[in-house]
């Protein structure tokens, strides 16, 4: 799994994780 996501996952996954994390933080604060 790590090898499969290491190439593409690093560039796109990093931004995706930060976005989802920010959304989770906002959702947790709103509720």
N, CA, C and O atoms as CSV, one atom per row, in Angstrom:
chain,resi,resn,atom,element,x,y,z
A,1,UNK,N,N,0.836,-1.210,0.000
A,1,UNK,CA,C,0.000,0.000,0.000
A,1,UNK,C,C,0.867,1.255,0.000
A,1,UNK,O,O,0.604,2.202,-0.741
A,2,UNK,N,N,1.897,1.253,0.832
A,2,UNK,CA,C,2.765,2.425,0.926
A,2,UNK,C,C,3.452,2.712,-0.404
A,2,UNK,O,O,3.584,3.867,-0.808
A,3,UNK,N,N,3.893,1.639,-1.088
A,3,UNK,CA,C,4.582,1.831,-2.366
A,3,UNK,C,C,3.621,2.362,-3.424
A,3,UNK,O,O,4.019,3.160,-4.273
A,4,UNK,N,N,2.373,1.934,-3.384
A,4,UNK,CA,C,1.399,2.345,-4.395
A,4,UNK,C,C,1.051,3.822,-4.248
A,4,UNK,O,O,0.862,4.526,-5.240
A,5,UNK,N,N,0.967,4.286,-3.003
A,5,UNK,CA,C,0.550,5.671,-2.783
A,5,UNK,C,C,1.724,6.626,-2.585
A,5,UNK,O,O,1.530,7.830,-2.415
A,6,UNK,N,N,2.957,6.079,-2.607
A,6,UNK,CA,C,4.121,6.921,-2.335
A,6,UNK,C,C,4.359,7.935,-3.446
A,6,UNK,O,O,4.761,9.065,-3.170
A,7,UNK,N,N,4.116,7.552,-4.699
A,7,UNK,CA,C,4.411,8.455,-5.810
A,7,UNK,C,C,3.314,9.507,-5.972
A,7,UNK,O,O,3.549,10.699,-5.775
A,8,UNK,N,N,2.138,9.060,-6.325
A,8,UNK,CA,C,1.031,10.009,-6.524
A,8,UNK,C,C,0.463,10.476,-5.195
A,8,UNK,O,O,0.156,11.656,-5.020
A,9,UNK,N,N,0.326,9.557,-4.272
A,9,UNK,CA,C,-0.302,9.867,-2.984
A,9,UNK,C,C,0.381,10.995,-2.232
A,9,UNK,O,O,-0.291,11.786,-1.569
A,10,UNK,N,N,1.693,11.086,-2.320
A,10,UNK,CA,C,2.406,12.114,-1.564
A,10,UNK,C,C,1.994,13.517,-1.996
A,10,UNK,O,O,1.677,14.361,-1.158
A,11,UNK,N,N,2.000,13.764,-3.299
A,11,UNK,CA,C,1.684,15.103,-3.788
A,11,UNK,C,C,0.207,15.433,-3.604
A,11,UNK,O,O,-0.143,16.461,-3.025
A,12,UNK,N,N,-0.659,14.542,-4.109
A,12,UNK,CA,C,-2.094,14.809,-4.025
A,12,UNK,C,C,-2.639,14.497,-2.641
A,12,UNK,O,O,-3.458,15.245,-2.108
A,13,UNK,N,N,-2.186,13.390,-2.059
A,13,UNK,CA,C,-2.676,12.967,-0.750
A,13,UNK,C,C,-2.374,13.976,0.345
A,13,UNK,O,O,-3.191,14.178,1.244
A,14,UNK,N,N,-1.212,14.609,0.280
A,14,UNK,CA,C,-0.844,15.584,1.304
A,14,UNK,C,C,-1.837,16.730,1.322
A,14,UNK,O,O,-2.302,17.138,2.386
A,15,UNK,N,N,-2.169,17.261,0.124
A,15,UNK,CA,C,-3.133,18.358,0.059
A,15,UNK,C,C,-4.521,17.871,0.475
A,15,UNK,O,O,-5.252,18.575,1.172
A,16,UNK,N,N,-4.873,16.661,0.042
A,16,UNK,CA,C,-6.183,16.109,0.384
A,16,UNK,C,C,-6.341,15.917,1.886
A,16,UNK,O,O,-7.403,16.190,2.445
A,17,UNK,N,N,-5.283,15.446,2.536
A,17,UNK,CA,C,-5.358,15.220,3.978
A,17,UNK,C,C,-5.506,16.534,4.720
A,17,UNK,O,O,-6.296,16.627,5.660
A,18,UNK,N,N,-4.762,17.548,4.314
A,18,UNK,CA,C,-4.851,18.843,4.985
A,18,UNK,C,C,-6.236,19.451,4.791
A,18,UNK,O,O,-6.794,20.065,5.701
A,19,UNK,N,N,-6.789,19.265,3.567
A,19,UNK,CA,C,-8.135,19.794,3.296
A,19,UNK,C,C,-9.159,19.083,4.152
A,19,UNK,O,O,-9.981,19.732,4.799
A,20,UNK,N,N,-9.126,17.764,4.169
A,20,UNK,CA,C,-10.095,17.006,4.961
A,20,UNK,C,C,-9.922,17.305,6.440
A,20,UNK,O,O,-10.906,17.380,7.177
A,21,UNK,N,N,-8.675,17.477,6.885
A,21,UNK,CA,C,-8.423,17.778,8.292
A,21,UNK,C,C,-9.007,19.137,8.659
A,21,UNK,O,O,-9.619,19.291,9.716
A,22,UNK,N,N,-8.814,20.133,7.774
A,22,UNK,CA,C,-9.348,21.467,8.031
A,22,UNK,C,C,-10.872,21.422,8.084
A,22,UNK,O,O,-11.493,22.059,8.935
A,23,UNK,N,N,-11.467,20.661,7.164
A,23,UNK,CA,C,-12.929,20.544,7.145
A,23,UNK,C,C,-13.422,19.880,8.422
A,23,UNK,O,O,-14.446,20.278,8.979
A,24,UNK,N,N,-12.701,18.877,8.883
A,24,UNK,CA,C,-13.098,18.203,10.123
A,24,UNK,C,C,-13.016,19.161,11.299
A,24,UNK,O,O,-13.900,19.172,12.156
A,25,UNK,N,N,-11.962,19.963,11.346
A,25,UNK,CA,C,-11.805,20.924,12.430
A,25,UNK,C,C,-12.949,21.930,12.417
A,25,UNK,O,O,-13.518,22.251,13.460
A,26,UNK,N,N,-13.283,22.427,11.217
A,26,UNK,CA,C,-14.376,23.398,11.099
A,26,UNK,C,C,-15.697,22.762,11.508
A,26,UNK,O,O,-16.501,23.383,12.203
A,27,UNK,N,N,-15.919,21.531,11.079
A,27,UNK,CA,C,-17.162,20.833,11.425
A,27,UNK,C,C,-17.245,20.600,12.930
A,27,UNK,O,O,-18.312,20.749,13.526
A,28,UNK,N,N,-16.132,20.238,13.537
A,28,UNK,CA,C,-16.126,19.996,14.979
A,28,UNK,C,C,-16.416,21.295,15.734
A,28,UNK,O,O,-17.098,21.275,16.758
A,29,UNK,N,N,-15.909,22.408,15.240
A,29,UNK,CA,C,-16.138,23.685,15.914
A,29,UNK,C,C,-17.578,24.152,15.754
A,29,UNK,O,O,-18.193,24.655,16.694
A,30,UNK,N,N,-18.112,23.974,14.531
A,30,UNK,CA,C,-19.471,24.447,14.261
A,30,UNK,C,C,-20.486,23.668,15.099
A,30,UNK,O,O,-21.458,24.236,15.597
A,31,UNK,N,N,-20.248,22.347,15.250
A,31,UNK,CA,C,-21.184,21.541,16.028
A,31,UNK,C,C,-20.686,21.384,17.460
A,31,UNK,O,O,-21.342,20.734,18.274
